[in-house]
């Protein structure tokens, strides 16, 4: 597949996944769109056969990130506090961000489930941008949604992602 065709494929696939998530966000008034979906979608449509883009790594990566981010919000006493954008950065916030990112990296390496966009997800949570259990469940649902859309798009368009895991390089 030539560069122009690959680029057009990535353009359509990324727009499709984000529009579908955006429409659900519009109807439900829930955060079905959040920043780390962008890099995940980009991996899916640009490098669909890479291990980092596989559904396995995407799901495990964001699940670990959501849990680590929330764990550190709770441990640092920030679960009910305004986000870092509203109140600024504090000592406990730095601990939450650093701790959640370090745990996310550690667990994903141990599980051999590298997925760089998960690093953004854990920061989104530990910075308090998404912090309620409902928001975290919606975020997890959004990850599943865009992954399924990208998987179906890849299958239909002839650039399939693996069903679950890609072979390690």
C-alpha positions in Angstrom: 0.0 0.0 0.0 1.4 3.4 -1.0 1.9 6.3 1.2 -1.1 8.2 -0.2 -3.4 5.2 0.3 -2.0 4.6 3.8 -2.6 8.3 4.7 -6.1 8.2 3.3 -6.8 5.0 5.3 -5.5 6.6 8.5 -7.5 9.8 7.9 -10.8 8.0 7.4 -10.2 5.5 10.2 -9.3 8.0 12.8 -12.1 10.4 11.9 -14.6 7.5 11.9 -13.6 6.3 15.4 -13.6 9.8 16.9 -16.9 10.8 15.3 -18.7 7.7 16.7 -17.3 8.3 20.2 -18.2 12.0 19.9 -21.8 11.3 18.9 -22.1 9.0 21.9 -20.6 11.7 24.1 -23.1 14.2 22.6 -26.1 12.0 23.3 -25.1 10.8 26.7 -23.3 13.9 28.1 -20.5 11.7 29.3 -16.7 11.8 28.5 -16.6 9.4 25.6 -13.9 11.7 24.2 -10.7 12.3 26.1 -7.1 13.1 25.0 -5.5 9.7 25.1 -8.0 8.2 22.7 -6.3 10.2 20.0 -2.9 8.5 20.2 -4.6 5.1 20.7 -6.6 5.6 17.5 -3.5 6.8 15.7 -1.7 3.6 16.6 -4.6 1.5 15.4 -4.9 3.1 12.0 -1.2 3.9 11.3 0.4 0.7 12.7 -2.5 -1.8 13.0 -0.3 -4.9 13.1 2.1 -3.6 15.8 1.9 -5.2 19.3 1.3 -1.7 20.8 -1.8 -1.2 18.7 -3.3 -4.6 19.3 -6.6 -4.9 21.2 -4.8 -6.8 24.0 -2.3 -4.0 24.6 -4.9 -1.3 24.2 -7.4 -2.8 26.7 -4.8 -3.8 29.2 -2.9 -0.5 28.9 -5.9 1.7 29.5 -7.3 -0.5 32.2 -4.1 -0.5 34.2 -3.8 3.3 33.6 -7.3 4.0 34.8 -6.9 1.8 37.9 -3.4 3.2 38.8 -4.6 6.8 38.3 -7.6 6.3 40.5 -5.6 4.4 43.1 -3.1 7.3 43.5 -6.0 9.8 43.6 -7.4 8.0 46.5 -4.1 7.3 48.3 -3.0 11.0 47.9 -6.4 12.2 49.2 -7.3 13.9 45.9 -10.4 11.9 44.8 -12.8 14.6 45.8 -10.5 17.6 45.0 -10.8 19.8 42.0 -8.5 18.9 39.1 -5.0 20.2 38.8 -6.3 22.6 36.1 -8.6 24.2 38.6 -6.4 24.2 41.8 -2.9 24.0 40.4 -0.2 21.5 41.1 0.5 20.5 44.7 2.9 18.1 46.4 0.2 15.4 46.7 -0.7 15.9 43.0 2.9 15.4 41.9 3.1 12.2 44.0 -0.2 11.0 42.4 1.0 11.7 38.9 4.5 10.3 39.3 3.2 7.2 41.2 0.4 6.4 38.8 2.7 6.8 35.8 5.5 4.7 37.3 3.0 1.9 38.3 1.4 2.0 34.9 4.8 1.6 33.2 5.9 -1.1 35.6 2.8 -3.2 35.3 2.6 -2.9 31.5 6.2 -3.9 31.1 5.7 -6.9 33.4 2.6 -7.9 31.4 4.4 -7.2 28.0 1.5 -5.0 27.2 3.2 -1.7 26.1 0.7 0.9 24.9 2.1 4.5 25.2 -1.3 6.2 25.1 -2.0 4.6 28.5 0.6 7.0 29.9 -1.6 9.9 29.0 -4.7 8.1 30.5 -3.1 7.6 33.9 -2.1 11.3 33.9 -5.6 12.4 32.9 -7.0 10.5 35.9 -4.3 11.4 38.5 -4.5 15.1 37.5 -8.2 14.8 38.3 -9.6 15.5 34.8 -11.6 12.2 35.0 -12.0 11.1 38.5 -15.4 9.6 39.3 -16.1 5.9 39.0 -18.7 6.7 36.3 -16.3 8.8 34.3 -13.7 6.0 34.6 -16.2 3.4 33.4 -17.2 5.6 30.5 -13.5 6.1 29.6 -13.0 2.4 29.6 -16.0 2.0 27.4 -14.7 4.6 25.0 -11.4 2.7 24.7 -13.3 -0.5 23.9 -15.5 1.4 21.4 -12.7 3.1 19.4 -10.8 -0.2 19.4 -13.7 -2.1 18.0 -14.5 0.6 15.4 -10.8 0.6 14.4 -10.7 -3.2 14.3 -13.8 -3.4 12.1 -12.6 -0.6 9.9 -9.2 -2.3 9.4 -10.9 -5.6 8.6 -13.3 -4.0 6.0 -10.5 -1.9 4.5 -7.9 -4.6 4.2 -5.5 -3.4 6.9 -6.7 -5.5 9.8 -5.6 -5.3 13.4 -5.0 -8.7 15.1 -8.1 -10.2 16.7 -6.4 -10.0 20.1 -2.6 -9.9 20.2 0.1 -9.2 17.6 3.3 -11.2 17.6 6.1 -9.6 19.5 8.8 -8.2 17.3 
